[in-house]
């Protein structure tokens, strides 16, 4: 190649593209990417329209024919749902922002402190900000050559963990020098995670007494996902069983159910809201509910479980209803995540 050709290619400035840029000195630090679902930037209709547009455009989340769905999404849903969702987010929004983002940052900081200087811990949201691509590029700029990816979904599901893998792979497909990567896709039966869940329930019982029924409410998915081989349902049941065994619960003491369904298709059953409607008629009027699938409190726990489903239960004749918070940045939860990261 002659000098003029070299100059021509140099002019393309490949080496200054932030995606392809490699630092002068690779770092010995291990990168850690924590992933959660995401949140709108603000509790407003316009912010919800952007967020829901990204979330509901994911083909892992909505598995119906693409063109038909995009017509429904942009022609109907994004014209109606953002305003309604904004009101719900306004009810849980804090002075520091979205509860999910605030708690996720607390988890990130706590994990960084425990792992120490040999690690660089970043946070990426599957939808919204900070994005997975942004977090990965921060690690790239630091010269990190080994990355452990931990989606904070204890039970694998294609629409959550699988979609997180897609986003990581999409970004890394643009990198000239791909790092060594370890992707943790499930920790539903991790002993320390189970211990942390059991501890949260035990502490509740010590303070409030044992309820007639403990409800393990997991985020639902369409039943079709299970029929096609998604293991999520089985992993939720496994988590429930292990926590129940740790607490020495009888089978009549607890139930696993599924929340947050939408649309007309059949979802995983039993449904949490329908379960709460029927329990008082069966003489169950004192319940406690937790959601082991959520590593951090968010709209689905703080509004749907703690408020909406409470009203459903009390209206049906229930008398005592308590929501047991997500593990958030509890010390035993952070310890479990740190050990999981170190193992990988």
C-alpha contacts under 8 A as a table, 3 or more apart, distances in Angstrom:
res1	aa1	res2	aa2	distance
1	X	5	X	6.18
1	X	6	X	6.93
2	X	5	X	5.40
2	X	6	X	6.56
3	X	6	X	5.01
3	X	7	X	6.25
4	X	7	X	5.11
4	X	8	X	6.23
5	X	8	X	4.97
5	X	9	X	6.39
6	X	9	X	5.24
6	X	10	X	6.07
7	X	10	X	4.97
7	X	11	X	6.16
8	X	11	X	5.29
8	X	12	X	7.09
9	X	12	X	5.39
9	X	13	X	7.59
10	X	13	X	5.61
10	X	14	X	7.47
13	X	16	X	5.61
13	X	17	X	7.01
14	X	17	X	5.56
14	X	20	X	7.12
15	X	20	X	6.51
15	X	21	X	5.63
16	X	20	X	7.40
16	X	21	X	5.92
17	X	20	X	5.46
17	X	21	X	5.83
18	X	21	X	5.05
18	X	137	X	7.73
19	X	137	X	7.11
19	X	174	X	6.46
19	X	175	X	5.81
19	X	176	X	7.94
20	X	174	X	7.22
20	X	175	X	5.31
20	X	176	X	5.41
20	X	177	X	7.62
21	X	141	X	7.72
22	X	140	X	7.05
22	X	141	X	6.99
22	X	143	X	7.02
22	X	177	X	7.56
23	X	26	X	6.42
23	X	140	X	7.72
23	X	141	X	6.19
23	X	142	X	7.16
23	X	143	X	5.52
24	X	143	X	7.98
25	X	143	X	6.50
26	X	142	X	7.71
26	X	143	X	4.37
26	X	144	X	6.20
26	X	145	X	6.67
27	X	142	X	6.77
27	X	143	X	4.79
27	X	144	X	5.07
27	X	145	X	6.77
28	X	118	X	7.45
28	X	144	X	6.81
28	X	145	X	7.42
29	X	117	X	7.58
29	X	118	X	4.80
29	X	119	X	5.03
29	X	120	X	6.59
29	X	144	X	6.07
29	X	145	X	7.86
29	X	146	X	7.67
30	X	118	X	6.37
30	X	119	X	4.69
30	X	120	X	6.21
30	X	144	X	6.29
30	X	145	X	7.18
30	X	146	X	5.26
30	X	147	X	5.87
30	X	148	X	7.51
31	X	119	X	5.71
31	X	120	X	4.81
31	X	121	X	6.02
31	X	122	X	7.65
31	X	139	X	6.41
31	X	144	X	5.98
31	X	145	X	7.66
31	X	146	X	5.97
31	X	147	X	4.39
31	X	148	X	6.18
32	X	119	X	6.97
32	X	120	X	5.98
32	X	121	X	4.60
32	X	122	X	6.09
32	X	147	X	5.55
32	X	148	X	4.84
32	X	149	X	5.89
32	X	150	X	7.38
32	X	341	X	7.92
33	X	121	X	6.03
33	X	122	X	5.00
33	X	123	X	5.80
33	X	124	X	6.82
33	X	135	X	7.22
33	X	136	X	7.42
33	X	147	X	7.12
33	X	148	X	6.26
33	X	149	X	4.75
33	X	150	X	6.05
33	X	151	X	7.97
34	X	108	X	7.38
34	X	121	X	7.35
34	X	122	X	6.16
34	X	123	X	4.88
34	X	124	X	6.16
34	X	149	X	6.26
34	X	150	X	5.02
34	X	151	X	5.77
34	X	152	X	6.72
35	X	123	X	6.06
35	X	124	X	5.02
35	X	125	X	5.50
35	X	126	X	6.76
35	X	132	X	7.36
35	X	149	X	7.59
35	X	150	X	6.20
35	X	151	X	4.40
35	X	152	X	5.80
35	X	164	X	7.33
36	X	104	X	7.82
36	X	124	X	6.85
36	X	125	X	5.13
36	X	126	X	6.27
36	X	151	X	6.07
36	X	152	X	5.61
36	X	153	X	7.43
37	X	125	X	5.53
37	X	126	X	5.06
37	X	127	X	6.19
37	X	160	X	7.21
38	X	100	X	7.49
38	X	101	X	7.44
38	X	125	X	4.66
38	X	126	X	5.70
38	X	127	X	4.86
38	X	128	X	5.59
38	X	129	X	7.04
39	X	51	X	7.06
39	X	98	X	6.84
39	X	100	X	7.08
39	X	101	X	7.03
39	X	125	X	7.80
39	X	127	X	6.87
39	X	128	X	5.84
39	X	129	X	7.35
40	X	43	X	6.85
40	X	47	X	5.69
40	X	48	X	5.69
40	X	50	X	7.66
40	X	51	X	5.33
40	X	98	X	7.80
40	X	128	X	6.04
40	X	129	X	7.79
41	X	47	X	5.97
41	X	48	X	8.00
41	X	98	X	7.88
41	X	128	X	7.10
41	X	129	X	7.14
42	X	47	X	5.72
42	X	48	X	7.58
42	X	97	X	7.50
42	X	98	X	7.66
43	X	47	X	6.78
43	X	48	X	6.99
43	X	86	X	4.99
43	X	87	X	7.29
43	X	89	X	5.35
43	X	90	X	5.37
43	X	93	X	7.17
44	X	47	X	5.30
44	X	48	X	6.10
44	X	82	X	7.79
44	X	83	X	7.30
44	X	86	X	5.08
44	X	87	X	7.87
44	X	90	X	7.96
45	X	48	X	5.04
45	X	49	X	6.04
45	X	82	X	4.84
45	X	83	X	4.70
45	X	84	X	7.95
45	X	85	X	7.57
45	X	86	X	5.44
46	X	49	X	5.06
46	X	50	X	6.55
46	X	82	X	7.20
47	X	50	X	5.30
47	X	51	X	6.23
48	X	51	X	4.96
48	X	52	X	5.75
48	X	82	X	5.03
48	X	83	X	7.66
48	X	85	X	7.06
48	X	86	X	6.42
49	X	52	X	5.33
49	X	53	X	5.79
49	X	78	X	5.97
49	X	82	X	5.25
50	X	53	X	5.11
50	X	54	X	6.37
51	X	54	X	5.35
51	X	55	X	6.15
51	X	127	X	6.67
51	X	128	X	6.00
52	X	55	X	4.89
52	X	56	X	5.65
52	X	78	X	7.43
52	X	82	X	7.46
53	X	56	X	5.52
53	X	57	X	5.95
53	X	73	X	7.72
53	X	78	X	7.00
54	X	57	X	5.31
54	X	58	X	6.80
54	X	127	X	6.41
54	X	128	X	7.83
55	X	58	X	5.74
55	X	61	X	7.58
55	X	127	X	6.00
56	X	59	X	7.83
56	X	61	X	6.53
56	X	62	X	6.55
56	X	73	X	7.56
57	X	61	X	7.66
57	X	62	X	7.26
57	X	70	X	7.47
58	X	61	X	5.36
58	X	62	X	6.44
58	X	163	X	7.92
59	X	62	X	5.11
59	X	63	X	5.60
59	X	66	X	7.86
60	X	63	X	6.30
60	X	158	X	6.39
60	X	159	X	4.77
60	X	160	X	7.98
60	X	162	X	7.55
60	X	163	X	6.04
61	X	158	X	7.98
61	X	159	X	4.80
61	X	160	X	7.89
62	X	69	X	8.00
63	X	66	X	7.90
64	X	68	X	7.61
64	X	69	X	6.43
65	X	68	X	5.65
65	X	69	X	6.19
66	X	69	X	5.22
66	X	70	X	6.14
67	X	70	X	5.22
67	X	71	X	6.28
68	X	71	X	5.29
68	X	72	X	6.44
69	X	72	X	5.03
69	X	73	X	5.91
70	X	73	X	4.91
70	X	74	X	5.94
70	X	75	X	7.83
71	X	74	X	5.56
71	X	75	X	5.41
71	X	76	X	7.76
72	X	75	X	5.18
72	X	76	X	5.35
72	X	77	X	6.45
73	X	76	X	5.73
73	X	77	X	4.86
73	X	78	X	5.88
74	X	77	X	6.27
74	X	78	X	5.40
74	X	79	X	7.08
75	X	78	X	7.00
75	X	79	X	6.84
76	X	79	X	5.37
76	X	80	X	6.46
77	X	80	X	5.33
77	X	81	X	5.50
77	X	82	X	8.00
78	X	81	X	5.74
78	X	82	X	6.17
79	X	82	X	7.02
80	X	83	X	6.35
80	X	84	X	7.16
81	X	84	X	5.24
81	X	85	X	5.97
82	X	85	X	5.09
82	X	86	X	5.92
83	X	86	X	5.15
83	X	87	X	6.72
84	X	87	X	5.50
84	X	88	X	6.85
85	X	88	X	5.14
85	X	89	X	6.30
86	X	89	X	5.10
86	X	90	X	6.09
87	X	90	X	5.08
87	X	91	X	6.55
88	X	91	X	5.30
88	X	92	X	7.04
88	X	299	X	7.56
88	X	303	X	7.20
89	X	92	X	5.39
89	X	93	X	5.82
89	X	98	X	7.96
89	X	299	X	6.67
90	X	93	X	5.15
91	X	303	X	7.64
92	X	98	X	7.56
92	X	99	X	7.16
92	X	299	X	6.88
92	X	302	X	6.79
92	X	303	X	6.94
93	X	97	X	5.85
93	X	98	X	5.21
93	X	99	X	6.40
94	X	97	X	5.01
94	X	98	X	6.20
94	X	99	X	6.57
96	X	102	X	6.78
97	X	101	X	7.14
97	X	102	X	6.56
98	X	101	X	5.34
98	X	102	X	6.15
98	X	298	X	7.83
99	X	102	X	5.09
99	X	103	X	5.98
99	X	297	X	6.64
99	X	298	X	5.74
99	X	299	X	7.95
100	X	103	X	5.34
100	X	104	X	5.93
100	X	296	X	6.07
100	X	297	X	5.90
100	X	298	X	4.92
100	X	299	X	7.95
101	X	104	X	5.02
101	X	105	X	6.14
102	X	105	X	5.32
102	X	106	X	6.43
103	X	106	X	4.95
103	X	107	X	6.22
103	X	296	X	6.34
103	X	297	X	7.48
103	X	328	X	6.32
103	X	329	X	7.01
104	X	107	X	4.99
104	X	108	X	6.13
104	X	123	X	7.58
104	X	296	X	6.86
104	X	328	X	7.73
105	X	108	X	4.91
105	X	109	X	6.16
105	X	123	X	7.29
106	X	109	X	5.19
106	X	110	X	6.13
106	X	329	X	6.47
107	X	110	X	5.13
107	X	111	X	6.02
107	X	328	X	7.07
107	X	329	X	5.29
107	X	334	X	6.98
108	X	111	X	5.26
108	X	112	X	6.08
108	X	121	X	6.49
108	X	122	X	6.86
108	X	123	X	6.65
109	X	112	X	5.09
109	X	113	X	6.20
109	X	121	X	7.96
110	X	113	X	5.16
110	X	114	X	6.36
110	X	329	X	7.43
110	X	334	X	6.91
111	X	114	X	5.20
111	X	115	X	6.05
111	X	121	X	7.44
111	X	334	X	6.29
111	X	337	X	7.61
111	X	338	X	6.15
112	X	115	X	5.22
112	X	116	X	5.95
112	X	117	X	7.95
112	X	119	X	7.12
112	X	120	X	6.94
112	X	121	X	5.68
113	X	116	X	5.36
114	X	338	X	7.13
115	X	118	X	7.14
115	X	119	X	6.24
115	X	338	X	6.79
116	X	119	X	6.07
117	X	120	X	7.23
120	X	139	X	7.50
122	X	135	X	5.79
122	X	136	X	7.90
122	X	139	X	7.78
123	X	130	X	7.02
123	X	132	X	7.48
123	X	135	X	6.18
124	X	129	X	7.26
124	X	130	X	5.33
124	X	131	X	4.81
124	X	132	X	4.16
124	X	133	X	7.54
124	X	134	X	7.33
124	X	135	X	5.54
125	X	128	X	6.16
125	X	129	X	5.96
125	X	130	X	5.72
125	X	131	X	4.96
125	X	132	X	5.67
126	X	131	X	6.36
126	X	132	X	6.17
126	X	163	X	7.79
126	X	164	X	6.14
126	X	167	X	7.17
127	X	131	X	6.77
128	X	131	X	6.09
130	X	134	X	6.59
130	X	135	X	7.09
131	X	134	X	5.20
131	X	135	X	6.38
132	X	135	X	5.19
132	X	136	X	6.18
132	X	167	X	6.88
132	X	168	X	6.76
133	X	136	X	5.19
133	X	137	X	6.14
133	X	167	X	7.63
133	X	168	X	7.22
133	X	171	X	5.76
134	X	137	X	5.18
134	X	138	X	6.30
135	X	138	X	5.16
135	X	139	X	6.59
136	X	139	X	5.14
136	X	140	X	6.21
136	X	171	X	7.85
137	X	140	X	4.74
137	X	141	X	6.13
138	X	141	X	5.19
138	X	142	X	6.41
139	X	142	X	5.06
139	X	143	X	6.51
139	X	144	X	5.56
140	X	143	X	5.19
140	X	144	X	5.77
140	X	145	X	7.79
141	X	144	X	7.63
144	X	147	X	7.24
144	X	179	X	7.59
145	X	179	X	4.77
145	X	180	X	6.05
146	X	179	X	5.61
146	X	180	X	4.65
146	X	181	X	5.94
147	X	179	X	6.90
147	X	180	X	6.25
147	X	181	X	5.02
147	X	182	X	6.34
148	X	181	X	6.03
148	X	182	X	4.81
148	X	183	X	6.00
148	X	184	X	7.48
148	X	341	X	7.02
148	X	344	X	7.08
149	X	181	X	7.48
149	X	182	X	6.12
149	X	183	X	4.76
149	X	184	X	6.10
150	X	183	X	6.45
150	X	184	X	5.31
150	X	185	X	7.31
150	X	341	X	7.65
151	X	161	X	6.18
151	X	164	X	6.94
151	X	184	X	7.04
151	X	185	X	6.97
152	X	294	X	7.88
152	X	295	X	6.09
153	X	156	X	6.55
153	X	160	X	7.25
153	X	161	X	6.66
153	X	186	X	7.09
153	X	187	X	7.95
153	X	293	X	6.20
153	X	294	X	6.73
153	X	295	X	6.75
154	X	186	X	5.44
154	X	187	X	4.85
154	X	188	X	4.75
154	X	292	X	7.80
154	X	293	X	5.99
154	X	294	X	7.83
154	X	295	X	7.58
155	X	186	X	5.46
155	X	187	X	6.43
155	X	188	X	5.00
155	X	232	X	5.99
155	X	235	X	5.65
155	X	236	X	6.33
155	X	293	X	6.47
156	X	160	X	7.33
156	X	161	X	5.66
156	X	162	X	7.61
156	X	185	X	6.02
156	X	186	X	5.12
156	X	188	X	7.90
156	X	231	X	6.98
156	X	232	X	5.58
156	X	235	X	7.36
157	X	160	X	5.50
157	X	161	X	5.59
157	X	162	X	6.36
157	X	230	X	6.36
157	X	231	X	6.78
157	X	232	X	5.04
158	X	161	X	5.74
158	X	162	X	4.16
158	X	163	X	6.21
158	X	230	X	6.70
159	X	162	X	5.86
159	X	163	X	5.42
160	X	163	X	5.23
160	X	164	X	6.18
161	X	164	X	5.01
161	X	165	X	6.38
161	X	185	X	6.27
162	X	165	X	5.17
162	X	166	X	6.44
162	X	185	X	7.99
163	X	166	X	4.94
163	X	167	X	6.41
164	X	167	X	5.18
164	X	168	X	6.33
165	X	168	X	5.12
165	X	169	X	6.03
165	X	183	X	7.80
166	X	169	X	5.15
166	X	170	X	5.99
167	X	170	X	5.07
167	X	171	X	6.36
168	X	171	X	5.37
168	X	172	X	6.20
169	X	172	X	5.09
169	X	173	X	5.90
170	X	173	X	5.26
170	X	174	X	7.19
171	X	174	X	5.66
171	X	175	X	7.26
172	X	175	X	5.12
172	X	178	X	6.35
173	X	178	X	7.94
175	X	178	X	5.78
182	X	344	X	6.97
184	X	187	X	7.79
184	X	344	X	7.93
187	X	190	X	5.19
187	X	193	X	7.68
188	X	193	X	7.60
188	X	194	X	7.86
188	X	235	X	6.25
188	X	236	X	7.34
188	X	238	X	7.36
188	X	239	X	5.64
189	X	193	X	7.23
189	X	194	X	6.53
189	X	238	X	7.14
189	X	239	X	5.94
189	X	242	X	7.32
190	X	193	X	5.29
190	X	194	X	6.20
191	X	194	X	5.10
191	X	195	X	6.09
192	X	195	X	4.84
192	X	196	X	6.14
192	X	332	X	7.53
192	X	333	X	7.56
192	X	335	X	7.74
192	X	336	X	4.94
193	X	196	X	5.12
193	X	197	X	6.36
193	X	333	X	6.39
193	X	336	X	5.59
193	X	337	X	7.74
194	X	197	X	5.19
194	X	198	X	6.12
194	X	239	X	7.25
194	X	242	X	6.84
194	X	243	X	5.81
194	X	246	X	7.95
195	X	198	X	5.05
195	X	199	X	5.97
195	X	243	X	7.49
195	X	246	X	7.53
195	X	332	X	7.91
196	X	199	X	5.01
196	X	200	X	6.29
196	X	327	X	7.31
196	X	332	X	5.49
196	X	333	X	5.62
196	X	336	X	7.79
197	X	200	X	5.21
197	X	201	X	6.50
197	X	243	X	6.85
197	X	292	X	7.24
197	X	327	X	7.07
198	X	201	X	5.21
198	X	202	X	6.01
198	X	243	X	5.59
198	X	244	X	7.86
198	X	246	X	6.56
198	X	247	X	6.37
199	X	202	X	4.96
199	X	203	X	6.01
200	X	203	X	5.28
200	X	204	X	6.36
200	X	324	X	7.30
200	X	327	X	7.51
201	X	204	X	5.06
201	X	205	X	6.29
201	X	324	X	7.13
202	X	205	X	5.13
202	X	206	X	6.18
202	X	247	X	7.41
203	X	206	X	5.11
203	X	207	X	6.30
204	X	207	X	5.22
204	X	208	X	5.91
204	X	209	X	7.41
204	X	324	X	7.15
205	X	208	X	5.16
205	X	209	X	4.51
205	X	210	X	4.98
205	X	211	X	7.60
206	X	209	X	5.80
206	X	210	X	7.80
211	X	214	X	6.60
211	X	286	X	5.34
211	X	287	X	5.14
211	X	288	X	6.23
212	X	253	X	6.49
212	X	284	X	6.16
212	X	285	X	7.26
212	X	286	X	5.40
212	X	287	X	5.83
213	X	252	X	7.51
213	X	253	X	5.02
213	X	254	X	5.14
213	X	255	X	7.38
213	X	284	X	7.08
213	X	286	X	6.84
213	X	287	X	4.96
213	X	288	X	6.62
214	X	253	X	6.21
214	X	254	X	4.50
214	X	255	X	6.53
214	X	287	X	5.83
214	X	288	X	5.01
214	X	289	X	5.76
214	X	290	X	7.88
215	X	254	X	5.64
215	X	255	X	5.11
215	X	256	X	5.91
215	X	257	X	7.06
215	X	287	X	7.23
215	X	288	X	6.23
215	X	289	X	4.58
215	X	290	X	6.39
216	X	240	X	6.78
216	X	254	X	7.40
216	X	255	X	6.14
216	X	256	X	4.65
216	X	257	X	6.17
216	X	289	X	6.03
216	X	290	X	5.33
216	X	291	X	5.68
216	X	292	X	6.87
217	X	256	X	5.89
217	X	257	X	4.82
217	X	258	X	5.29
217	X	259	X	6.39
217	X	272	X	6.41
217	X	289	X	6.82
217	X	290	X	6.02
217	X	291	X	4.78
217	X	292	X	7.22
218	X	236	X	7.19
218	X	256	X	7.51
218	X	257	X	6.21
218	X	258	X	4.76
218	X	259	X	6.06
218	X	291	X	5.43
218	X	292	X	6.54
218	X	293	X	5.55
218	X	294	X	7.93
219	X	258	X	5.46
219	X	259	X	5.00
219	X	260	X	5.93
219	X	261	X	7.96
219	X	291	X	7.82
219	X	293	X	6.74
220	X	258	X	4.74
220	X	259	X	5.13
220	X	260	X	5.91
220	X	261	X	5.90
220	X	267	X	6.52
220	X	268	X	5.87
221	X	225	X	6.93
221	X	261	X	7.06
221	X	267	X	5.63
221	X	268	X	6.00
222	X	225	X	5.65
222	X	226	X	7.53
222	X	261	X	7.92
222	X	265	X	6.82
222	X	266	X	6.02
222	X	267	X	4.00
222	X	268	X	6.05
223	X	226	X	5.31
223	X	227	X	6.45
223	X	266	X	5.84
223	X	267	X	4.55
223	X	268	X	5.03
224	X	227	X	4.92
224	X	228	X	6.17
224	X	266	X	7.81
224	X	267	X	7.67
225	X	228	X	5.18
225	X	229	X	6.50
225	X	230	X	5.42
226	X	229	X	5.20
226	X	230	X	4.79
226	X	231	X	6.55
226	X	232	X	7.32
226	X	233	X	6.90
227	X	230	X	7.32
230	X	233	X	7.68
231	X	234	X	5.47
231	X	235	X	6.24
232	X	235	X	5.13
232	X	236	X	6.21
233	X	236	X	5.21
233	X	237	X	6.36
233	X	268	X	7.52
234	X	237	X	5.17
234	X	238	X	6.19
235	X	238	X	4.94
235	X	239	X	6.25
236	X	239	X	5.19
236	X	240	X	6.26
236	X	256	X	8.00
236	X	293	X	7.70
237	X	240	X	5.08
237	X	241	X	6.17
237	X	256	X	6.97
238	X	241	X	5.13
238	X	242	X	6.21
239	X	242	X	5.25
239	X	243	X	6.23
239	X	292	X	7.92
240	X	243	X	5.35
240	X	244	X	6.08
240	X	256	X	6.80
241	X	244	X	5.08
241	X	245	X	6.10
242	X	245	X	5.08
242	X	246	X	6.16
243	X	246	X	4.98
243	X	247	X	6.25
244	X	247	X	5.13
244	X	248	X	5.93
244	X	249	X	5.10
244	X	250	X	7.69
244	X	254	X	7.77
245	X	248	X	4.84
245	X	249	X	6.23
246	X	249	X	7.87
249	X	253	X	5.97
249	X	254	X	7.49
250	X	253	X	5.28
250	X	254	X	7.55
251	X	254	X	6.20
251	X	255	X	7.91
252	X	255	X	7.74
256	X	270	X	7.63
257	X	269	X	6.35
257	X	270	X	5.04
257	X	271	X	5.56
257	X	272	X	5.10
257	X	275	X	7.71
258	X	261	X	7.99
258	X	268	X	6.29
258	X	269	X	6.15
258	X	270	X	6.18
258	X	271	X	4.93
258	X	272	X	5.20
259	X	271	X	5.90
259	X	272	X	5.15
259	X	273	X	7.02
260	X	300	X	7.21
260	X	304	X	7.88
261	X	267	X	6.68
268	X	271	X	7.14
270	X	274	X	7.56
270	X	275	X	6.78
271	X	274	X	5.40
271	X	275	X	6.05
272	X	275	X	5.09
272	X	276	X	6.26
273	X	276	X	5.16
273	X	277	X	6.32
273	X	309	X	6.15
273	X	312	X	6.99
274	X	277	X	5.05
274	X	278	X	6.46
275	X	278	X	5.37
275	X	279	X	6.19
276	X	279	X	5.43
276	X	280	X	7.56
276	X	309	X	7.37
276	X	312	X	6.73
276	X	313	X	5.10
276	X	316	X	7.82
277	X	280	X	7.01
277	X	312	X	6.29
277	X	313	X	5.64
277	X	316	X	5.45
278	X	281	X	5.67
278	X	282	X	6.83
278	X	316	X	7.40
279	X	282	X	5.12
279	X	283	X	6.60
279	X	284	X	5.14
279	X	285	X	7.00
279	X	313	X	8.00
279	X	318	X	7.77
280	X	283	X	5.05
280	X	284	X	4.83
280	X	285	X	5.11
280	X	313	X	7.57
280	X	316	X	6.40
280	X	317	X	5.45
280	X	318	X	5.25
281	X	284	X	7.22
281	X	316	X	7.91
281	X	317	X	7.52
284	X	287	X	7.38
284	X	318	X	7.28
285	X	317	X	7.11
285	X	318	X	4.28
285	X	319	X	5.21
285	X	320	X	6.29
286	X	318	X	6.64
286	X	319	X	5.99
286	X	320	X	4.53
286	X	321	X	6.01
287	X	320	X	6.25
287	X	321	X	5.13
287	X	322	X	6.56
288	X	321	X	5.76
288	X	322	X	4.70
288	X	323	X	5.81
288	X	324	X	6.82
289	X	305	X	7.80
289	X	321	X	7.78
289	X	322	X	6.32
289	X	323	X	4.99
289	X	324	X	5.93
290	X	323	X	5.98
290	X	324	X	5.01
290	X	325	X	6.61
290	X	326	X	7.05
291	X	294	X	5.94
291	X	301	X	7.36
291	X	325	X	7.95
291	X	326	X	6.61
292	X	295	X	7.11
292	X	326	X	6.99
294	X	297	X	6.70
294	X	326	X	6.31
295	X	326	X	5.97
295	X	327	X	5.82
295	X	328	X	5.84
296	X	326	X	5.47
296	X	327	X	6.34
296	X	328	X	4.54
296	X	329	X	7.97
297	X	300	X	7.71
297	X	301	X	5.74
297	X	302	X	6.40
297	X	325	X	6.89
297	X	326	X	5.45
297	X	328	X	6.66
298	X	301	X	5.45
298	X	302	X	5.78
298	X	303	X	7.90
299	X	302	X	5.28
299	X	303	X	5.33
299	X	304	X	6.74
300	X	303	X	5.88
300	X	304	X	4.93
300	X	305	X	6.49
301	X	304	X	5.50
301	X	305	X	4.78
301	X	306	X	6.11
301	X	325	X	7.93
301	X	326	X	7.97
302	X	305	X	6.12
302	X	306	X	5.13
302	X	307	X	6.93
303	X	306	X	5.52
303	X	307	X	5.08
303	X	308	X	6.18
304	X	307	X	5.77
304	X	308	X	4.82
304	X	309	X	5.97
305	X	308	X	6.03
305	X	309	X	5.09
305	X	310	X	6.71
305	X	323	X	6.93
306	X	309	X	6.54
306	X	310	X	6.00
306	X	322	X	7.45
306	X	323	X	5.48
307	X	310	X	5.15
307	X	311	X	6.27
308	X	311	X	5.29
308	X	312	X	6.41
309	X	312	X	4.81
309	X	313	X	6.20
310	X	313	X	5.20
310	X	314	X	6.20
310	X	321	X	6.17
310	X	322	X	7.82
311	X	314	X	5.22
311	X	315	X	5.86
312	X	315	X	5.30
312	X	316	X	6.27
313	X	316	X	5.21
313	X	317	X	6.63
313	X	318	X	5.26
313	X	321	X	7.50
314	X	317	X	5.17
314	X	318	X	4.34
314	X	319	X	5.94
314	X	320	X	7.66
314	X	321	X	7.68
315	X	318	X	6.93
318	X	321	X	7.49
325	X	328	X	7.85
327	X	330	X	5.80
327	X	333	X	6.07
328	X	333	X	7.27
329	X	333	X	6.45
329	X	334	X	6.06
330	X	333	X	5.22
330	X	334	X	6.25
331	X	334	X	5.19
331	X	335	X	6.07
332	X	335	X	5.02
332	X	336	X	6.19
333	X	336	X	5.07
333	X	337	X	6.35
334	X	337	X	5.13
334	X	338	X	6.06
335	X	338	X	5.14
335	X	339	X	6.16
336	X	339	X	5.31
336	X	340	X	6.17
337	X	340	X	4.98
337	X	341	X	6.18
338	X	341	X	5.14
338	X	342	X	6.20
339	X	342	X	5.04
339	X	343	X	6.13
340	X	343	X	5.19
340	X	344	X	6.68
341	X	344	X	5.35
